[in-house]
Amino acid sequence: MKAATYDIFRKDLLGTPVWMETVQDIETAKLRMMELVNRSPGEYFVFSQETQEIVCDTASRFFALAVKFRSSLLVGRWAGFSCLLLRDFELSN
């Protein structure tokens, strides 16, 4: 029996998947995906060749981080240019 393999993809600026590498198990895939995110931030996902489905992605992590970041802005604990841009964007919408 052949072991399941997992492909790691990164979405480019247009949202097009770009293949990064193939690994042999889901734990290695998750670890490599996080290493890639730390080296080059962006949206990544892991695709199972066996089930033909996305089994893990960074989008949910980015959403959780954005929610945490936004709540921090509301209580005024964060300072910095990017924080001000986000706050100004939210106020204008």
NORJOKA-V938532 format. One record per residue. PHI is phi in whole degrees, -180 to 180 (none if undefined). D_LAST is the distance of its C-alpha to the last C-alpha in whole Angstrom. Layout:
# NORJOKA-V938532
PHI D_LAST
PHI D_LAST
This chain:
# NORJOKA-V938532
none 54
-82 52
-70 49
-66 45
-119 43
-130 40
-100 38
-106 35
-122 32
-120 29
-86 26
-80 26
-62 23
-94 23
87 24
-81 28
-67 30
-121 32
-66 35
-106 36
-170 39
-119 41
-129 42
-91 45
-144 43
-68 40
-65 40
-64 41
-61 38
-63 35
-63 37
-64 37
-61 33
-68 32
-63 35
-64 33
-62 29
-66 31
-80 32
-146 30
-54 26
165 25
-99 24
-123 28
-151 30
-112 33
-114 35
-83 38
-71 41
-73 43
-94 40
61 38
-134 35
-76 32
-108 34
-162 31
-150 28
-94 26
-59 23
-66 23
-67 24
-64 21
-63 18
-63 21
-66 20
-64 16
-64 16
-63 19
-62 17
-63 14
-65 17
-67 19
-64 16
-66 15
-96 19
74 19
-87 22
-107 21
-131 21
140 20
-60 19
-64 17
-65 16
-65 14
-62 12
-64 11
-62 10
-62 9
-64 6
-65 5
-69 6
-81 4
-100 0
